[in-house]
Each structure stands twice: as structure tokens, then as C-alpha cells.
Amino acid sequence: MLDVTIEKIVPRGYGLAFAEGLTVFVALAAVGDRLTIRIAEIKGKAAFAEIEKILEPSNDRVTPPCPYFGTCGGCDFQQMNYPAQLAAKVAMIHDCITRIGKIELTDDIEMIASPAEFGYRLRAQWHVDPQARKIGYYQRNSRNLVDIDHCPILVPELQQQLSRLRSDLEWETLSGDNFAIDAAAGDDGEVSVYSPELIEPTHDIAVGAAGERFAFSSRAFFQGNRFLIDKLVETAMGDASGATALDLYCGVGLFTLPLARRFRTVIGVEESEGAVDFANRNTERAGLANIDLYAASVRDYLASGEAPEPDFILLDPPRAGTEKETIHNIIALGAQQVSYVACEPSILARDLRRFVENGYRIDSVTAIDLFPQTHHVETVARLSKFSA
């Protein structure tokens, strides 16, 4: 056991402390906590620890409202008040950009808070253990299942669906293997559910955002915070306009359609054929004839040499980021403006360094809190190319 004081929150949401020559990363901590900790793992001079006892709580520490907090692996910031969560996320982004990206930011990182700290999440994935008759989320640092009756970050429609599944699943007809259920909610109260283990059909649903209407289902990705989708689109696009825009990893067209109101031609590229099908339907419904959609990986599309010289590129890759060659191919297109939407600050920092080393400057970095109560955060970096 060691007694430590938490100095700051670092990427991945750990509290940072120092003790006995070790840099200690403490789960579920708050800045200013004085704690007795138990070391769970040591890697060189770094240690990962769990809280054994709170000796003196931080002024930022609050009582988590969720009874599953600390066991469930879904939320890891409920121990902090909301302003402290926002400050921690800004600090994590800044740390990644300066430490990983080797970039000194000249302007502050703006943080856009979620209007709702709970009851915001439009999408969820629930895990099911038929033998134990459990449905919920994985335990923190484990693949054990936590049986969840109520999840406070879900929108009410998804919470109702979770309760229905809990009561209506025909457990005796399910195979013995664990499986996942994907769920998503639309504006009109409709819920889309998908799992290969369920007979229930997967309904299409829709959300209105950025002046458009987007159809999708639980099988296609869509942003998860119903209160911040408009703000995300507005921040990512800025005042961009011109002849040609590329929307890379375009999904069901969340950015594609608004871009098409400002550019003569918009090219959307998305690997998921199901998402491209929705994007085509959304484009047709919007009456937009200036959008070309490609069902291909961004890597393959850019490597093919088919991409035109765009004025503006927007990319919104998955959490794992994109390949080095893909970033270099994006840079080679020479777009005057680039908007990079990222859900993993460390990956963003790595790629921003590549842009900066190849003639781009960072105009702004904005954090958008799409994921309250967790360490996850969406970041939008706007870049422009130095004139020759």
C-alpha cells in the first residue's frame, strides 16, 4: 500500500501521482485526492493502481450517481463534478498534442460542454450471457459481465429498450455463447436493435441534425450524443465553402449533406456498404445532386489516385485512427483547408504532427464533450495550408 496525492488527470483518464520512484496511474481518481492505493501492475518505472481508501477527497470529487460505477467499465469520470471532467479532458488533449505531437499550441483549446450530463446517449452495445441470464456491460479491466438494470447515460428510449429486453428475452432459446446487441434511438422514439442472435427485425430510424434528416440503423455508425450533433457539424465545417470537398469516413452522410450546401461537388468515402446505402438514401431525400459516394476504404480510394484536388477535406476516422500512408496521401492532395474530427486525442496528436511537418498550420483545436461521465472526448482540429 502507498499513500499518494493526485496531481492531474492524464490520457486514458488516470490520475497521476508519484511515489517511491514510480510514476503511478490511479484509476477513478480526481485531482487533489489524497489516497491509499494498491499497486496492481508495474511496468518499468510506471505503476497502475487502484484506490484502497480515500484519505482526503478532492474538492472536485462527488458521489457517483450510478450504483454500478467502479465495477462497470462504461463510465470512469463519475467521481468528478462536471466542470472538473471538462477541465481534465482539455488537459488530456493538450498533453497529447504537446507530448506526442511535439506541437506548442498558441491558442487555448475551446471546450463545448454537453447540455445534458446524463441521459444523452443515442447508441449502446449491450452484452448478453444466456447461461447466467445477464445483460449489461463488461466489468472494468475484464470480460466479466455486469448485469445492468439501469444506465443513467442512456436516453430514455434506450433505457426502456434495455428493460424490455431484460424482461422479454426468451433465454431458453438462446445459444450458450455470449453475444452483443447493438441499439440506437431516433428522434421519434423509435429504437433500432440488431444482433444475429435475435429474431427481432432491425428497424431504420432517423435523426434531424444540421438542418438535414439522417436515416440509419443500429448496424450503422452515428454520433451518440443527441444534444451536440449540430454543434459538432458546425465546428467541423466552420465557414468552409468552394468547388470541391472530400468527406473521408463519411458514414451515413452526417457531414456530407451539409457540405453539399456549400460546395459545388462533395465526394464521400466510406468502407461500410450499409452506411453508404443510408448515405445514398439521405442524399436522395435531401434532393442533393452534387454528391458522389464511394463504398471503399479511405486508404484504397486515396491510393487509387482517383481523388480530385479538393479545396477542403474533412476526415472523421474511427478510434484506431488512420494509416500513415493515408495521412500522407491526404497531405499530398494539397487542400487549402483540412478539418480533422477525432475521438482519440493521442491518434490526433500523432497525425497533426505529420500535417505540421508538411506545410500545414493549426488554426484551432476544439473539444466537444460527446461522452460525459467518461474520459472520452471528441476533438476537432482545423488546419490550413501555408501559402507557397
C-alpha positions in Angstrom: 0.0 0.0 0.0 1.1 3.5 -0.7 -0.3 7.0 0.2 -0.3 9.4 -2.7 -1.8 12.7 -3.9 -3.3 13.0 -7.4 -1.6 15.8 -9.3 -3.5 15.7 -12.6 -5.6 13.6 -14.9 -3.7 12.2 -17.9 -4.8 10.5 -21.1 -7.0 7.4 -20.7 -8.4 9.1 -17.6 -6.0 8.0 -15.0 -5.0 10.2 -12.0 -1.2 10.8 -11.9 0.8 10.5 -8.7 4.4 9.9 -7.7 5.7 7.6 -5.0 8.9 5.6 -4.3 10.5 6.4 -7.6 7.4 5.3 -9.5 5.0 7.3 -11.8 1.7 6.0 -10.6 -1.5 5.9 -12.7 -4.6 5.6 -10.5 -8.0 4.7 -11.8 -11.1 6.6 -10.8 -9.3 9.4 -9.1 -9.7 13.2 -9.0 -7.2 16.0 -8.9 -6.3 16.7 -5.3 -7.3 13.4 -3.9 -5.2 12.0 -1.1 -5.4 8.3 -1.3 -4.1 5.0 -0.1 -3.6 2.9 -3.2 -2.9 -0.7 -4.1 -0.4 -1.4 -6.9 -2.0 -3.7 -9.5 0.8 -3.7 -12.1 4.3 -2.3 -12.5 5.9 -1.7 -15.9 9.4 -0.3 -15.5 9.1 2.9 -13.6 5.3 3.1 -14.2 2.7 1.6 -11.9 -1.0 1.1 -12.3 -3.0 1.2 -9.1 -6.5 1.0 -7.6 -7.9 3.1 -4.8 -7.9 1.3 -1.5 -9.0 4.2 0.7 -9.8 7.9 0.2 -7.8 9.7 2.9 -8.9 13.2 1.9 -11.2 13.7 -1.1 -10.6 16.3 -3.8 -12.8 19.4 -3.9 -13.8 18.1 -7.3 -14.9 14.7 -6.0 -18.6 13.9 -6.0 -20.7 10.8 -5.1 -21.2 8.8 -8.4 -25.0 8.5 -9.0 -24.7 5.1 -10.7 -24.6 2.1 -8.4 -22.5 0.2 -10.9 -19.8 2.8 -11.1 -16.3 1.4 -10.4 -17.4 -2.1 -11.4 -18.9 -1.4 -14.8 -16.3 -0.4 -17.4 -18.5 2.1 -19.2 -18.0 5.3 -17.2 -14.8 6.3 -15.4 -15.4 10.1 -14.6 -18.5 10.0 -12.5 -16.3 10.6 -9.4 -15.7 14.2 -10.6 -18.1 17.1 -10.9 -18.8 18.1 -14.4 -16.6 21.2 -14.6 -13.7 19.1 -13.4 -14.4 16.5 -16.1 -14.3 19.2 -18.8 -11.0 20.6 -17.5 -9.5 17.1 -17.4 -10.4 16.5 -21.0 -8.9 19.8 -22.2 -5.7 18.9 -20.3 -5.6 15.5 -21.8 -5.9 16.9 -25.3 -3.2 19.5 -24.6 -0.9 16.9 -23.2 -1.2 14.6 -26.2 -0.6 17.4 -28.7 2.4 18.8 -26.9 3.9 15.5 -25.8 3.1 13.2 -28.7 2.7 15.7 -31.4 5.6 17.9 -30.3 3.4 20.9 -31.1 3.1 24.0 -28.9 -0.4 25.4 -29.2 -0.5 29.2 -29.4 -4.3 29.4 -28.6 -6.4 27.8 -25.9 -8.4 24.7 -26.6 -12.1 25.7 -26.5 -14.4 23.2 -24.7 -18.0 22.8 -25.7 -19.9 21.2 -22.9 -22.8 18.8 -23.2 -26.2 20.4 -22.3 -27.0 17.2 -20.5 -24.6 15.3 -18.3 -26.8 12.2 -18.2 -29.5 10.8 -20.4 -27.7 11.8 -23.6 -26.5 8.6 -25.3 -28.3 7.6 -28.5 -26.3 4.4 -29.1 -25.3 1.5 -26.9 -23.9 -2.0 -27.2 -25.1 -4.5 -24.6 -23.5 -7.8 -23.9 -25.6 -10.9 -23.1 -24.7 -14.1 -21.1 -27.5 -16.5 -21.8 -26.3 -19.1 -19.3 -26.3 -16.6 -16.4 -29.2 -14.7 -17.9 -27.4 -11.4 -17.6 -27.5 -8.4 -19.9 -25.3 -5.3 -19.5 -21.7 -4.1 -19.9 -18.3 -5.6 -19.3 -16.6 -5.1 -16.0 -13.8 -2.7 -15.8 -10.5 -4.3 -16.9 -12.3 -7.6 -17.5 -14.5 -9.5 -19.9 -16.8 -10.5 -17.0 -20.4 -9.2 -17.5 -22.0 -6.7 -15.1 -25.8 -7.2 -15.0 -27.2 -3.7 -15.6 -30.7 -2.8 -14.7 -30.5 0.9 -15.3 -27.8 3.0 -17.1 -28.1 6.7 -16.4 -26.3 8.0 -19.5 -28.8 6.4 -21.9 -31.6 8.4 -23.5 -34.9 7.2 -22.0 -35.9 5.3 -25.2 -32.8 3.1 -24.9 -33.3 2.6 -21.2 -36.8 1.4 -21.9 -35.5 -1.0 -24.6 -32.9 -2.4 -22.2 -35.7 -3.0 -19.7 -37.8 -4.7 -22.4 -35.0 -7.0 -23.4 -34.4 -7.9 -19.8 -38.0 -9.0 -19.4 -38.8 -10.3 -22.8 -35.7 -12.3 -23.9 -36.5 -15.9 -24.4 -33.4 -17.1 -22.6 -34.0 -20.8 -23.2 -34.0 -20.3 -26.9 -30.6 -18.6 -27.0 -27.3 -20.4 -27.6 -24.9 -20.8 -24.7 -22.3 -18.3 -26.1 -22.2 -14.7 -25.0 -23.2 -12.2 -27.7 -23.8 -8.5 -28.2 -26.8 -6.4 -29.0 -26.4 -3.1 -30.8 -29.1 -0.5 -30.1 -29.8 3.1 -31.3 -32.6 5.6 -30.8 -34.1 8.1 -33.3 -35.9 11.4 -32.8 -39.4 10.0 -32.9 -38.9 7.5 -30.0 -38.2 4.6 -32.4 -35.4 2.2 -31.4 -33.3 0.1 -33.7 -31.9 -3.2 -32.4 -29.5 -5.7 -34.0 -28.0 -9.0 -33.1 -27.5 -12.1 -35.2 -29.0 -14.0 -32.1 -32.3 -12.1 -32.2 -35.3 -12.7 -34.5 -36.4 -9.1 -34.0 -36.0 -7.1 -37.2 -33.6 -4.2 -37.3 -35.7 -1.1 -37.9 -34.5 2.0 -39.7 -34.7 5.2 -37.6 -33.9 8.8 -38.2 -32.4 11.9 -36.5 -32.7 15.5 -37.6 -29.4 17.4 -37.3 -27.7 20.4 -39.0 -30.8 21.2 -41.0 -30.9 17.7 -42.5 -32.7 14.4 -41.9 -30.4 11.3 -41.5 -31.8 7.7 -41.7 -29.6 5.0 -40.2 -30.0 1.9 -38.0 -28.2 0.2 -35.2 -26.0 -1.5 -37.7 -24.5 1.8 -39.0 -22.4 4.3 -37.0 -24.0 7.5 -36.0 -22.8 10.1 -33.4 -24.0 9.2 -29.9 -24.8 12.5 -28.1 -28.2 13.8 -29.3 -27.6 17.2 -27.8 -24.3 18.0 -29.6 -24.6 16.7 -33.2 -25.5 20.2 -34.6 -22.5 21.7 -32.7 -20.2 19.0 -34.0 -21.1 19.6 -37.6 -20.9 23.4 -37.2 -17.5 23.2 -35.6 -16.1 20.8 -38.1 -17.2 22.8 -41.1 -16.6 26.3 -39.9 -17.1 28.7 -42.8 -15.7 26.3 -45.4 -17.0 26.6 -49.0 -15.7 26.3 -52.5 -15.6 24.0 -55.5 -14.8 20.5 -54.2 -14.8 18.9 -50.7 -13.8 15.4 -49.7 -15.6 13.8 -46.8 -13.5 10.8 -45.7 -15.0 8.1 -43.4 -18.4 9.8 -44.3 -20.7 7.2 -42.6 -24.4 7.9 -43.4 -23.5 11.4 -44.5 -23.6 13.5 -41.4 -21.1 15.9 -42.8 -21.6 15.1 -46.4 -25.0 16.6 -46.8 -24.3 20.0 -45.0 -21.1 20.2 -47.1 -23.1 19.8 -50.3 -25.0 23.0 -49.4 -21.7 24.9 -49.6 -19.6 23.1 -52.2 -20.3 22.5 -55.9 -19.1 18.9 -55.5 -18.8 16.7 -52.5 -17.1 13.3 -52.6 -17.9 11.0 -49.6 -15.8 7.8 -49.0 -16.9 5.1 -46.6 -15.9 1.4 -46.3 -19.2 0.2 -44.8 -21.6 -0.6 -47.6 -24.5 -0.4 -45.3 -23.6 3.1 -44.2 -23.1 4.1 -47.9 -26.6 2.8 -48.6 -28.0 5.1 -45.9 -25.9 8.0 -47.2 -27.4 7.5 -50.7 -30.9 7.4 -49.3 -30.2 10.5 -47.2 -28.8 12.3 -50.2 -31.8 11.4 -52.4 -34.2 12.6 -49.7 -32.4 15.9 -49.4 -32.6 16.4 -53.1 -28.9 16.9 -53.5 -27.4 16.0 -56.9 -23.8 17.2 -56.2 -22.7 14.3 -54.0 -20.6 11.3 -55.2 -20.3 8.4 -52.8 -17.7 5.6 -52.9 -18.1 2.4 -51.0 -14.4 1.8 -50.4 -11.8 2.1 -47.7 -10.3 5.6 -47.5 -6.8 4.0 -47.9 -7.7 2.3 -51.1 -9.6 5.3 -52.5 -6.7 7.7 -51.9 -4.1 5.1 -53.1 -6.0 4.7 -56.4 -5.3 8.3 -57.5 -8.9 8.9 -58.3 -9.3 11.8 -55.8 -9.5 15.3 -57.3 -7.7 18.3 -55.9 -10.1 19.5 -53.2 -10.5 22.8 -51.6 -11.5 21.2 -48.3 -11.0 17.8 -46.7 -13.0 16.6 -43.7 -11.9 13.3 -42.1 -13.6 11.5 -39.2 -11.7 8.2 -38.8 -12.6 5.5 -36.2 -11.0 5.5 -32.8 -8.0 3.5 -34.0 -7.2 6.3 -36.4 -5.9 6.0 -40.0 -2.8 4.7 -41.6 0.4 6.7 -42.0 0.3 6.3 -45.8 -3.3 7.6 -45.8 -2.3 10.8 -43.9 0.5 11.3 -46.4 -1.9 10.8 -49.3 -4.3 13.3 -47.8 -1.5 15.8 -47.4 -0.4 15.2 -51.0 -3.8 16.4 -52.3 -2.8 19.9 -51.1 -6.2 21.0 -49.8 -6.2 24.6 -48.5 -8.2 23.6 -45.5 -8.5 20.4 -43.5 -10.8 19.5 -40.7 -9.8 16.5 -38.6 -12.5 15.1 -36.3 -11.1 12.7 -33.8 -12.3 10.6 -30.8 -8.8 9.7 -29.6 -6.5 12.6 -28.7 -3.3 10.6 -28.9 -4.0 9.5 -32.5 -5.0 13.1 -33.4 -1.7 14.4 -32.0 0.3 11.9 -34.0 -1.4 12.9 -37.2 -1.3 16.6 -36.5 2.5 16.4 -36.3 2.5 14.9 -39.8 0.4 17.8 -41.1 2.5 20.4 -39.4 5.7 18.9 -40.8 4.3 19.1 -44.3 3.2 22.7 -44.6 0.0 23.0 -42.5 -0.7 25.2 -39.5 -3.2 24.5 -36.8 -5.9 27.3 -36.8 -7.9 25.9 -33.9 -8.5 22.9 -31.7 -11.9 22.5 -30.2 -13.1 19.8 -27.7 -16.7 18.7 -27.8 -17.9 16.7 -24.8 -19.9 14.0 -26.6 -19.2 11.5 -23.8 -19.9 13.0 -20.4 -19.0 10.8 -17.4 -16.2 9.1 -19.4 -12.7 10.1 -20.3 -13.5 10.0 -24.0 -13.8 13.3 -25.8 -14.3 14.4 -29.4 -11.8 16.9 -30.8 -12.0 19.0 -33.9 -8.7 20.4 -35.3 -9.0 22.9 -38.1 -5.9 23.3 -40.3 -4.9 25.5 -43.3 -2.0 25.2 -45.7 0.8 27.7 -45.7 0.9 29.6 -49.0 3.9 28.8 -51.2 
